[in-house]
Amino acid sequence: MILHRDSDWTPVRVTVAGIGVAGFAAADALMQLGAIVTIVDSSDGEKQRERAEILGALGATIELAHQGPIPQSDLLVVSPGLRPSDPLIVSAVAMDVPVWGELELAWKLRAPATAAPWLCVTGTNGKTTTTLMCESMLESAGLRVVAAGNIGHSIVDVVMHDLMDAIVVEVGAPQLPFVHSISPLASVCLNIADDHIDHFGSMDSYVAAKARIYERVQHAAIFNVEDEATLRMVEEADVVEGARAIGFTLGVPDVSMLGVVDDILIDRAFVEDRRNTAQELATVADVQPSAPHNVANALAAAGLARAYGVPATAVRDGLIAFSPAPHRISFVARINDVDYVDDSKATNAHAAQTSLSAYPSIVWIAGGMAKGQEFDELVKSAAPRLRAAILLGVDRGVLAESLSRHAPDVHVTVLDGGETGTMALAVDRAMEVARAGDTVLLAPGCASWDMFRDYSHRGDLFAEAVRLRGGDSS
């Protein structure tokens, strides 16, 4: 069964799994095309019922609190939260029902005459920042562009309703198992570290999912020179003939790379004479914050933008105009010469390690849902920088054990209780032990769902607690 935007969808029975942002947009688009849509969701909460009421009024069949196999269908469209091992997906595969993810559906529903090229961003950490940086660069070139996908803006909505010159797509690993025909203009995998192991079942499966970002790339497969796993992905990818491998590095760039020379971001990939010339793009000072990992994000974004064809001036202007998304190394306040920094988006050990490496003396607030991770390597690398650690959340004991083994001299406070008010208590304990020159850093290394609505809620409560205790923002 070959389906696309201009197909006759009226006889097609589609089951949409999940009634969140992605599922709602998918169901709405499919009903606009005339498909027979059934929506299933394992939950039956207030948000699910509100969306179900809207979609039911438009003609969809709704099955909340759904358990078990797929209803009779010609196609299953799955939301990212559904594990590949879910009975719904397993039953669809067993019955030879095609399974599409949100991205595959969006690719199929592009308008043939006006379809915008995709620039795709994945990686364990830095996806949102890189996506928004690239969007800013393209906007600075005068292009009609939108950041969509995992960033919260439904890409199905974009392709159905918006006329764009380019779409920058943030792609999380759970979105990648069920893509089959997507062919981006350029893609980047920023880095690879343990994450989503509970979703995929193993690190190998997680890495294999990430590697799919490079399949059918048309022009540029961009990799992290400092992360060999991303290079192996590019080397093994089945790309369109003529596509090039492009590296980015915080060091001096070789041919076909972007890098840094004397605090200047340099392009040796998208210039005519790559062996003998280089193009200055911006300065490190144009990247805010200019922590090393964020400079790497800027280089990756520049690689995507240059693959599209924007001039060097647009890269610089886009970086200058860029405003970082909240909860990503966000300065909150300075109190008694102690800085308070919110990096609540550091939801895994790799992200926390990157954050901790940016400060010399830290009171660390950490913990939450570990998602099967181990923290020994993180604690070993961070130990010399830690003055104290305040731990909270359901898996606080896992972190406490790593600290006991590898940083026994670090003062550790373990907070009991799963209430959101525990964050204010954590800030109080941090203030008690912090000294002038320290950074109190919320970089949990864990997911937030055990105590908070999401990482934004966690970061907001941290910032609120700091400001209530006398912060100024200078």
LUMRO-426722 format. One record per residue (C-alpha): x, y, z; residue number from 1. Coordinates in Angstrom, 3 decimals, decimal comma, m for minus. Layout:
<recs>
<east X&north Y&up Z&n NUM>
...
</recs>
This chain:
<recs>
<east 0,000&north 0,000&up 0,000&n 1>
<east 1,569&north 3,259&up m1,201&n 2>
<east 0,098&north 6,309&up 0,512&n 3>
<east 0,963&north 9,984&up 0,163&n 4>
<east m0,649&north 13,430&up 0,373&n 5>
<east m2,660&north 13,050&up m2,840&n 6>
<east m3,837&north 9,451&up m2,262&n 7>
<east m7,486&north 8,526&up m1,835&n 8>
<east m7,575&north 8,058&up 1,935&n 9>
<east m11,333&north 7,498&up 2,257&n 10>
<east m11,168&north 3,679&up 2,464&n 11>
<east m8,029&north 3,601&up 4,621&n 12>
<east m8,490&north 2,510&up 8,239&n 13>
<east m5,821&north 4,141&up 10,380&n 14>
<east m5,196&north 3,511&up 14,067&n 15>
<east m3,375&north 6,384&up 15,781&n 16>
<east m1,673&north 5,325&up 19,011&n 17>
<east m1,465&north 8,137&up 21,557&n 18>
<east m3,570&north 11,252&up 21,946&n 19>
<east m0,829&north 13,694&up 22,979&n 20>
<east 0,478&north 16,546&up 20,819&n 21>
<east 1,803&north 14,253&up 18,082&n 22>
<east m1,175&north 11,890&up 18,085&n 23>
<east m3,721&north 14,696&up 18,065&n 24>
<east m2,054&north 16,366&up 15,070&n 25>
<east m1,755&north 13,048&up 13,214&n 26>
<east m5,398&north 12,139&up 13,752&n 27>
<east m6,575&north 15,614&up 12,758&n 28>
<east m4,528&north 15,565&up 9,532&n 29>
<east m5,701&north 12,075&up 8,586&n 30>
<east m9,340&north 13,010&up 9,099&n 31>
<east m8,841&north 16,095&up 6,916&n 32>
<east m7,702&north 13,705&up 4,196&n 33>
<east m10,765&north 11,514&up 4,690&n 34>
<east m9,241&north 8,492&up 6,435&n 35>
<east m11,230&north 6,317&up 8,833&n 36>
<east m9,448&north 7,067&up 12,101&n 37>
<east m9,443&north 5,172&up 15,401&n 38>
<east m7,433&north 6,663&up 18,265&n 39>
<east m6,221&north 4,478&up 21,115&n 40>
<east m4,461&north 5,570&up 24,293&n 41>
<east m3,552&north 3,515&up 27,335&n 42>
<east m4,395&north 6,443&up 29,638&n 43>
<east m7,764&north 7,920&up 30,518&n 44>
<east m6,894&north 11,199&up 32,202&n 45>
<east m8,418&north 14,656&up 31,943&n 46>
<east m6,170&north 15,778&up 29,074&n 47>
<east m6,877&north 12,608&up 27,121&n 48>
<east m10,632&north 13,022&up 27,559&n 49>
<east m10,514&north 16,677&up 26,489&n 50>
<east m8,689&north 15,835&up 23,254&n 51>
<east m10,874&north 12,788&up 22,703&n 52>
<east m13,983&north 14,935&up 22,877&n 53>
<east m12,664&north 17,235&up 20,143&n 54>
<east m11,525&north 14,444&up 17,839&n 55>
<east m14,664&north 12,411&up 18,482&n 56>
<east m16,764&north 15,378&up 17,374&n 57>
<east m14,760&north 15,415&up 14,130&n 58>
<east m15,612&north 11,774&up 13,472&n 59>
<east m12,823&north 9,721&up 15,048&n 60>
<east m13,461&north 6,558&up 17,046&n 61>
<east m11,811&north 6,864&up 20,471&n 62>
<east m10,627&north 4,052&up 22,739&n 63>
<east m9,093&north 5,381&up 25,964&n 64>
<east m7,590&north 3,029&up 28,556&n 65>
<east m6,811&north 0,734&up 25,623&n 66>
<east m4,795&north m2,389&up 26,326&n 67>
<east m3,759&north m5,141&up 23,988&n 68>
<east m3,601&north m5,600&up 20,215&n 69>
<east m4,408&north m3,222&up 17,395&n 70>
<east m7,998&north m2,817&up 16,149&n 71>
<east m8,608&north m3,861&up 12,538&n 72>
<east m6,480&north m1,438&up 10,537&n 73>
<east m4,630&north m0,787&up 7,289&n 74>
<east m2,033&north 1,451&up 8,984&n 75>
<east m0,775&north 2,138&up 12,503&n 76>
<east 0,634&north 5,592&up 13,319&n 77>
<east 2,508&north 5,573&up 16,629&n 78>
<east 3,472&north 8,390&up 18,975&n 79>
<east 7,084&north 8,571&up 20,232&n 80>
<east 6,237&north 7,454&up 23,773&n 81>
<east 5,254&north 3,952&up 22,664&n 82>
<east 8,027&north 1,378&up 23,067&n 83>
<east 8,809&north m0,830&up 20,050&n 84>
<east 7,957&north m3,795&up 22,304&n 85>
<east 4,445&north m2,506&up 23,056&n 86>
<east 1,743&north m5,147&up 22,388&n 87>
<east m0,036&north m2,762&up 20,019&n 88>
<east 3,031&north m2,498&up 17,762&n 89>
<east 3,916&north m6,187&up 18,104&n 90>
<east 0,407&north m7,167&up 17,032&n 91>
<east 0,500&north m4,792&up 14,051&n 92>
<east 3,808&north m6,220&up 12,850&n 93>
<east 2,498&north m9,768&up 13,280&n 94>
<east m0,495&north m8,920&up 11,059&n 95>
<east 1,674&north m7,142&up 8,445&n 96>
<east 0,063&north m3,792&up 9,215&n 97>
<east 2,519&north m0,994&up 8,282&n 98>
<east 3,752&north 1,011&up 11,279&n 99>
<east 4,646&north 4,684&up 10,786&n 100>
<east 6,001&north 7,128&up 13,295&n 101>
<east 5,037&north 10,799&up 13,423&n 102>
<east 7,976&north 11,768&up 11,203&n 103>
<east 7,146&north 9,182&up 8,544&n 104>
<east 3,544&north 10,397&up 8,410&n 105>
<east 4,697&north 14,006&up 8,082&n 106>
<east 7,096&north 13,083&up 5,268&n 107>
<east 4,327&north 11,262&up 3,386&n 108>
<east 1,923&north 14,194&up 3,807&n 109>
<east 4,195&north 16,882&up 2,345&n 110>
<east 2,690&north 18,788&up m0,580&n 111>
<east 4,725&north 17,572&up m3,589&n 112>
<east 5,008&north 20,943&up m5,341&n 113>
<east 5,999&north 22,997&up m2,288&n 114>
<east 7,676&north 20,516&up 0,071&n 115>
<east 10,447&north 22,160&up 2,124&n 116>
<east 13,749&north 20,319&up 2,707&n 117>
<east 14,359&north 18,945&up 6,197&n 118>
<east 17,423&north 19,585&up 8,356&n 119>
<east 17,400&north 16,955&up 11,126&n 120>
<east 19,021&north 17,107&up 14,568&n 121>
<east 19,401&north 14,242&up 17,010&n 122>
<east 21,811&north 13,285&up 19,804&n 123>
<east 21,623&north 12,456&up 23,485&n 124>
<east 22,127&north 16,095&up 24,489&n 125>
<east 21,947&north 19,526&up 22,881&n 126>
<east 19,173&north 18,826&up 20,363&n 127>
<east 16,869&north 21,707&up 21,215&n 128>
<east 19,648&north 24,289&up 21,422&n 129>
<east 21,134&north 23,187&up 18,098&n 130>
<east 17,722&north 23,118&up 16,428&n 131>
<east 16,874&north 26,644&up 17,581&n 132>
<east 20,326&north 27,959&up 16,654&n 133>
<east 19,921&north 26,589&up 13,140&n 134>
<east 16,438&north 28,097&up 12,892&n 135>
<east 17,869&north 31,477&up 13,917&n 136>
<east 20,621&north 31,246&up 11,284&n 137>
<east 18,129&north 30,469&up 8,526&n 138>
<east 15,843&north 33,275&up 9,677&n 139>
<east 18,827&north 35,649&up 9,543&n 140>
<east 19,229&north 34,645&up 5,891&n 141>
<east 15,669&north 35,817&up 5,234&n 142>
<east 14,206&north 32,332&up 4,868&n 143>
<east 10,796&north 31,072&up 5,942&n 144>
<east 11,744&north 28,430&up 8,489&n 145>
<east 10,257&north 26,654&up 11,491&n 146>
<east 11,676&north 24,365&up 14,186&n 147>
<east 9,409&north 21,344&up 14,638&n 148>
<east 9,270&north 17,730&up 15,800&n 149>
<east 10,457&north 16,736&up 19,259&n 150>
<east 10,704&north 20,425&up 20,166&n 151>
<east 6,933&north 20,588&up 20,743&n 152>
<east 5,716&north 22,041&up 17,422&n 153>
<east 4,001&north 19,249&up 15,514&n 154>
<east 5,736&north 18,607&up 12,209&n 155>
<east 2,525&north 17,082&up 10,841&n 156>
<east 0,781&north 20,422&up 11,430&n 157>
<east 3,646&north 22,229&up 9,702&n 158>
<east 3,592&north 20,165&up 6,519&n 159>
<east m0,197&north 20,301&up 6,332&n 160>
<east m0,630&north 24,040&up 6,766&n 161>
<east 2,572&north 26,096&up 6,428&n 162>
<east 4,538&north 27,141&up 3,348&n 163>
<east 8,208&north 26,988&up 4,358&n 164>
<east 11,628&north 27,252&up 2,748&n 165>
<east 13,096&north 24,809&up 5,270&n 166>
<east 12,099&north 22,829&up 8,354&n 167>
<east 14,592&north 22,179&up 11,155&n 168>
<east 13,476&north 18,942&up 12,794&n 169>
<east 14,465&north 18,000&up 16,332&n 170>
<east 14,388&north 14,210&up 16,469&n 171>
<east 14,364&north 12,171&up 19,668&n 172>
<east 15,439&north 8,538&up 19,566&n 173>
<east 11,888&north 7,230&up 20,267&n 174>
<east 10,762&north 8,896&up 17,009&n 175>
<east 13,215&north 6,951&up 14,843&n 176>
<east 12,313&north 3,228&up 14,895&n 177>
<east 9,399&north 3,681&up 12,497&n 178>
<east 10,806&north 5,919&up 9,769&n 179>
<east 11,067&north 4,323&up 6,334&n 180>
<east 11,326&north 6,898&up 3,544&n 181>
<east 12,427&north 10,217&up 5,080&n 182>
<east 15,269&north 11,783&up 3,081&n 183>
<east 16,643&north 14,902&up 4,822&n 184>
<east 18,798&north 17,441&up 3,041&n 185>
<east 21,224&north 17,202&up 5,981&n 186>
<east 21,315&north 15,492&up 9,372&n 187>
<east 23,480&north 15,651&up 12,468&n 188>
<east 23,897&north 13,361&up 15,477&n 189>
<east 25,489&north 15,558&up 18,146&n 190>
<east 26,651&north 12,861&up 20,579&n 191>
<east 25,792&north 9,466&up 22,017&n 192>
<east 25,566&north 8,486&up 25,691&n 193>
<east 23,385&north 6,229&up 27,829&n 194>
<east 19,752&north 7,334&up 27,666&n 195>
<east 16,348&north 5,804&up 26,959&n 196>
<east 17,742&north 2,370&up 27,792&n 197>
<east 14,422&north 1,561&up 29,470&n 198>
<east 12,619&north 2,446&up 26,220&n 199>
<east 14,821&north 0,460&up 23,821&n 200>
<east 15,951&north m2,364&up 26,075&n 201>
<east 19,676&north m1,991&up 25,369&n 202>
<east 22,341&north 0,548&up 24,468&n 203>
<east 22,878&north m1,128&up 21,102&n 204>
<east 19,207&north m0,705&up 20,192&n 205>
<east 19,320&north 2,934&up 21,268&n 206>
<east 22,384&north 3,634&up 19,121&n 207>
<east 20,847&north 1,785&up 16,161&n 208>
<east 17,756&north 3,988&up 16,416&n 209>
<east 19,853&north 7,165&up 16,504&n 210>
<east 21,823&north 6,016&up 13,441&n 211>
<east 18,666&north 6,098&up 11,325&n 212>
<east 18,915&north 9,894&up 11,252&n 213>
<east 21,508&north 9,523&up 8,477&n 214>
<east 19,561&north 7,146&up 6,237&n 215>
<east 18,836&north 8,630&up 2,781&n 216>
<east 20,590&north 11,942&up 3,597&n 217>
<east 20,870&north 13,910&up 0,380&n 218>
<east 23,688&north 16,418&up 0,927&n 219>
<east 25,477&north 16,394&up 4,304&n 220>
<east 25,800&north 13,777&up 7,069&n 221>
<east 27,292&north 15,805&up 9,928&n 222>
<east 29,089&north 14,047&up 12,801&n 223>
<east 30,942&north 14,931&up 16,006&n 224>
<east 34,687&north 14,430&up 15,531&n 225>
<east 35,074&north 13,968&up 19,312&n 226>
<east 32,417&north 11,216&up 19,402&n 227>
<east 33,540&north 8,199&up 17,363&n 228>
<east 30,107&north 6,583&up 17,576&n 229>
<east 28,651&north 9,333&up 15,393&n 230>
<east 31,401&north 8,834&up 12,804&n 231>
<east 30,673&north 5,089&up 12,672&n 232>
<east 27,001&north 5,896&up 12,099&n 233>
<east 27,888&north 8,050&up 9,104&n 234>
<east 30,301&north 5,469&up 7,712&n 235>
<east 27,634&north 2,773&up 7,867&n 236>
<east 24,688&north 4,889&up 6,655&n 237>
<east 22,961&north 4,293&up 3,332&n 238>
<east 22,942&north 7,874&up 2,024&n 239>
<east 22,000&north 9,324&up m1,355&n 240>
<east 24,890&north 9,149&up m3,808&n 241>
<east 26,949&north 12,319&up m3,584&n 242>
<east 26,158&north 13,095&up 0,055&n 243>
<east 29,236&north 14,133&up 2,044&n 244>
<east 30,447&north 13,363&up 5,559&n 245>
<east 31,056&north 16,636&up 7,433&n 246>
<east 32,717&north 16,785&up 10,865&n 247>
<east 32,542&north 19,406&up 13,590&n 248>
<east 35,199&north 19,811&up 16,276&n 249>
<east 36,214&north 22,180&up 19,038&n 250>
<east 39,759&north 21,904&up 17,684&n 251>
<east 41,342&north 23,063&up 14,457&n 252>
<east 39,211&north 21,701&up 11,580&n 253>
<east 40,609&north 19,422&up 8,918&n 254>
<east 39,270&north 19,353&up 5,358&n 255>
<east 35,453&north 18,894&up 5,264&n 256>
<east 35,073&north 20,011&up 8,876&n 257>
<east 33,913&north 22,986&up 10,909&n 258>
<east 35,969&north 23,924&up 13,960&n 259>
<east 37,611&north 26,617&up 16,061&n 260>
<east 40,852&north 28,541&up 15,445&n 261>
<east 41,901&north 31,334&up 17,834&n 262>
<east 38,327&north 31,687&up 19,177&n 263>
<east 36,889&north 31,941&up 15,667&n 264>
<east 34,362&north 29,440&up 14,261&n 265>
<east 35,759&north 28,242&up 10,936&n 266>
<east 34,203&north 26,441&up 7,958&n 267>
<east 36,432&north 24,151&up 5,849&n 268>
<east 33,507&north 22,097&up 4,561&n 269>
<east 31,302&north 24,386&up 2,489&n 270>
<east 33,928&north 26,429&up 0,647&n 271>
<east 35,146&north 25,827&up m2,895&n 272>
<east 38,815&north 25,166&up m2,097&n 273>
<east 38,526&north 23,138&up 1,114&n 274>
<east 42,204&north 22,187&up 1,172&n 275>
<east 43,638&north 25,693&up 1,015&n 276>
<east 40,963&north 28,089&up 2,250&n 277>
<east 38,533&north 28,476&up 5,145&n 278>
<east 35,567&north 30,726&up 5,864&n 279>
<east 35,231&north 32,658&up 9,126&n 280>
<east 31,685&north 32,213&up 10,447&n 281>
<east 31,542&north 33,847&up 13,886&n 282>
<east 33,493&north 34,212&up 17,113&n 283>
<east 33,188&north 32,138&up 20,259&n 284>
<east 31,940&north 35,316&up 21,970&n 285>
<east 28,955&north 35,309&up 19,581&n 286>
<east 27,823&north 32,012&up 21,187&n 287>
<east 25,890&north 32,509&up 24,425&n 288>
<east 26,521&north 30,876&up 26,766&n 289>
<east 29,976&north 30,143&up 25,366&n 290>
<east 30,605&north 26,923&up 27,335&n 291>
<east 32,481&north 24,388&up 25,176&n 292>
<east 29,513&north 22,081&up 24,617&n 293>
<east 27,422&north 25,044&up 23,468&n 294>
<east 30,121&north 26,076&up 20,977&n 295>
<east 29,901&north 22,508&up 19,660&n 296>
<east 26,135&north 22,957&up 19,297&n 297>
<east 26,757&north 26,170&up 17,353&n 298>
<east 29,162&north 24,411&up 14,993&n 299>
<east 26,662&north 21,633&up 14,351&n 300>
<east 23,907&north 24,165&up 13,666&n 301>
<east 26,233&north 26,070&up 11,361&n 302>
<east 26,953&north 22,864&up 9,470&n 303>
<east 23,255&north 22,326&up 8,814&n 304>
<east 22,704&north 25,950&up 7,831&n 305>
<east 25,709&north 25,957&up 5,490&n 306>
<east 24,517&north 22,669&up 3,962&n 307>
<east 21,317&north 24,511&up 3,078&n 308>
<east 23,410&north 27,279&up 1,537&n 309>
<east 23,141&north 30,272&up 3,872&n 310>
<east 26,004&north 32,819&up 3,821&n 311>
<east 28,530&north 33,076&up 6,648&n 312>
<east 27,022&north 36,390&up 7,762&n 313>
<east 23,707&north 34,631&up 8,496&n 314>
<east 25,492&north 32,142&up 10,763&n 315>
<east 27,017&north 34,990&up 12,772&n 316>
<east 23,824&north 37,062&up 12,855&n 317>
<east 21,773&north 34,013&up 13,822&n 318>
<east 24,046&north 33,235&up 16,765&n 319>
<east 23,939&north 36,835&up 17,977&n 320>
<east 20,138&north 36,899&up 17,743&n 321>
<east 19,691&north 33,483&up 19,353&n 322>
<east 18,053&north 33,255&up 22,777&n 323>
<east 18,725&north 29,976&up 24,640&n 324>
<east 15,688&north 27,921&up 25,576&n 325>
<east 14,865&north 27,886&up 29,317&n 326>
<east 16,385&north 25,399&up 31,770&n 327>
<east 19,576&north 24,893&up 29,776&n 328>
<east 22,459&north 26,284&up 31,842&n 329>
<east 20,253&north 29,277&up 32,671&n 330>
<east 21,702&north 31,765&up 35,137&n 331>
<east 19,096&north 32,417&up 37,842&n 332>
<east 20,703&north 34,725&up 40,401&n 333>
<east 23,776&north 35,625&up 42,428&n 334>
<east 23,372&north 35,616&up 46,216&n 335>
<east 26,312&north 36,377&up 48,505&n 336>
<east 28,740&north 35,784&up 45,624&n 337>
<east 27,242&north 32,352&up 44,911&n 338>
<east 25,808&north 31,736&up 41,422&n 339>
<east 22,627&north 29,702&up 40,997&n 340>
<east 22,252&north 27,923&up 37,642&n 341>
<east 19,264&north 25,985&up 36,300&n 342>
<east 20,157&north 23,107&up 33,977&n 343>
<east 17,051&north 21,062&up 34,682&n 344>
<east 17,141&north 19,868&up 31,049&n 345>
<east 20,178&north 17,746&up 32,025&n 346>
<east 17,982&north 14,658&up 32,300&n 347>
<east 20,735&north 12,067&up 31,851&n 348>
<east 24,240&north 11,445&up 33,139&n 349>
<east 25,977&north 12,646&up 29,980&n 350>
<east 24,159&north 15,994&up 30,043&n 351>
<east 24,893&north 16,423&up 33,755&n 352>
<east 28,570&north 15,634&up 33,195&n 353>
<east 28,749&north 18,279&up 30,465&n 354>
<east 27,118&north 20,821&up 32,756&n 355>
<east 29,307&north 20,008&up 35,762&n 356>
<east 32,459&north 20,401&up 33,657&n 357>
<east 31,656&north 24,087&up 33,089&n 358>
<east 32,146&north 25,206&up 36,734&n 359>
<east 35,151&north 24,909&up 39,100&n 360>
<east 33,393&north 24,599&up 42,483&n 361>
<east 29,872&north 23,196&up 42,680&n 362>
<east 27,082&north 22,456&up 45,088&n 363>
<east 25,192&north 19,917&up 43,007&n 364>
<east 21,423&north 19,348&up 43,186&n 365>
<east 20,648&north 16,039&up 41,476&n 366>
<east 18,354&north 13,030&up 41,320&n 367>
<east 15,031&north 11,862&up 39,968&n 368>
<east 14,254&north 8,868&up 37,738&n 369>
<east 17,535&north 7,274&up 36,636&n 370>
<east 16,012&north 5,386&up 33,657&n 371>
<east 18,415&north 2,488&up 34,198&n 372>
<east 21,555&north 4,631&up 34,074&n 373>
<east 24,711&north 4,256&up 36,138&n 374>
<east 26,544&north 7,314&up 37,484&n 375>
<east 30,025&north 6,073&up 38,378&n 376>
<east 31,804&north 7,709&up 35,435&n 377>
<east 29,923&north 10,966&up 35,978&n 378>
<east 30,856&north 11,093&up 39,662&n 379>
<east 34,504&north 10,165&up 38,993&n 380>
<east 34,888&north 13,031&up 36,514&n 381>
<east 33,023&north 15,575&up 38,633&n 382>
<east 34,440&north 14,704&up 42,069&n 383>
<east 37,254&north 17,306&up 42,077&n 384>
<east 34,696&north 20,065&up 41,376&n 385>
<east 32,108&north 19,073&up 43,983&n 386>
<east 31,870&north 20,841&up 47,327&n 387>
<east 28,593&north 19,145&up 48,194&n 388>
<east 25,672&north 17,247&up 46,674&n 389>
<east 21,984&north 17,438&up 47,570&n 390>
<east 20,033&north 14,452&up 46,271&n 391>
<east 16,305&north 14,047&up 45,791&n 392>
<east 13,899&north 11,874&up 43,828&n 393>
<east 13,047&north 8,210&up 43,582&n 394>
<east 16,536&north 7,080&up 42,504&n 395>
<east 18,521&north 9,357&up 44,835&n 396>
<east 20,043&north 6,254&up 46,410&n 397>
<east 21,717&north 5,258&up 43,130&n 398>
<east 23,527&north 8,597&up 43,018&n 399>
<east 24,333&north 8,440&up 46,720&n 400>
<east 26,023&north 5,058&up 46,236&n 401>
<east 28,133&north 6,362&up 43,343&n 402>
<east 29,197&north 9,369&up 45,412&n 403>
<east 30,093&north 7,113&up 48,343&n 404>
<east 32,289&north 4,950&up 46,098&n 405>
<east 34,004&north 7,615&up 44,029&n 406>
<east 33,733&north 10,907&up 45,944&n 407>
<east 33,745&north 9,913&up 49,632&n 408>
<east 34,980&north 13,329&up 50,774&n 409>
<east 32,044&north 15,186&up 49,214&n 410>
<east 29,362&north 16,221&up 51,706&n 411>
<east 26,114&north 14,514&up 50,628&n 412>
<east 22,581&north 15,357&up 51,794&n 413>
<east 19,818&north 12,904&up 50,852&n 414>
<east 16,323&north 14,361&up 50,994&n 415>
<east 13,367&north 12,052&up 51,592&n 416>
<east 9,900&north 12,688&up 50,256&n 417>
<east 8,470&north 12,944&up 46,774&n 418>
<east 6,644&north 16,246&up 47,055&n 419>
<east 7,463&north 19,192&up 44,798&n 420>
<east 8,214&north 21,221&up 47,929&n 421>
<east 11,352&north 19,142&up 48,340&n 422>
<east 13,013&north 21,380&up 45,731&n 423>
<east 12,733&north 24,401&up 48,036&n 424>
<east 14,304&north 22,323&up 50,808&n 425>
<east 17,132&north 21,368&up 48,434&n 426>
<east 17,802&north 25,053&up 47,721&n 427>
<east 17,854&north 25,776&up 51,465&n 428>
<east 20,420&north 23,016&up 52,045&n 429>
<east 22,527&north 24,260&up 49,131&n 430>
<east 22,565&north 27,784&up 50,537&n 431>
<east 23,737&north 26,460&up 53,885&n 432>
<east 26,844&north 24,785&up 52,452&n 433>
<east 27,736&north 27,054&up 49,508&n 434>
<east 30,632&north 29,516&up 49,840&n 435>
<east 31,572&north 32,632&up 47,888&n 436>
<east 32,715&north 31,634&up 44,406&n 437>
<east 30,645&north 28,429&up 44,302&n 438>
<east 27,949&north 27,575&up 41,782&n 439>
<east 24,776&north 25,912&up 43,017&n 440>
<east 23,905&north 23,837&up 39,975&n 441>
<east 20,646&north 22,026&up 39,293&n 442>
<east 21,825&north 19,361&up 36,831&n 443>
<east 19,769&north 16,349&up 37,923&n 444>
<east 21,133&north 13,686&up 35,563&n 445>
<east 17,697&north 12,079&up 35,806&n 446>
<east 14,186&north 12,428&up 34,439&n 447>
<east 11,702&north 14,517&up 36,407&n 448>
<east 8,433&north 12,584&up 36,261&n 449>
<east 8,669&north 11,042&up 39,717&n 450>
<east 8,109&north 14,439&up 41,400&n 451>
<east 7,369&north 17,057&up 38,746&n 452>
<east 5,231&north 17,511&up 35,640&n 453>
<east 8,360&north 17,745&up 33,500&n 454>
<east 11,880&north 19,184&up 33,569&n 455>
<east 10,496&north 22,723&up 33,019&n 456>
<east 8,355&north 22,444&up 36,163&n 457>
<east 11,395&north 21,217&up 38,099&n 458>
<east 13,548&north 24,118&up 36,849&n 459>
<east 10,823&north 26,672&up 37,520&n 460>
<east 10,508&north 25,537&up 41,135&n 461>
<east 14,280&north 25,726&up 41,581&n 462>
<east 14,409&north 29,274&up 40,179&n 463>
<east 11,398&north 30,332&up 42,239&n 464>
<east 12,967&north 29,005&up 45,445&n 465>
<east 16,238&north 30,829&up 44,720&n 466>
<east 14,547&north 34,150&up 43,955&n 467>
<east 12,310&north 33,959&up 47,024&n 468>
<east 15,474&north 33,700&up 49,094&n 469>
<east 16,878&north 37,004&up 47,925&n 470>
<east 18,365&north 36,598&up 44,434&n 471>
<east 19,033&north 39,550&up 42,159&n 472>
<east 19,828&north 38,435&up 38,567&n 473>
<east 23,166&north 40,188&up 38,293&n 474>
</recs>
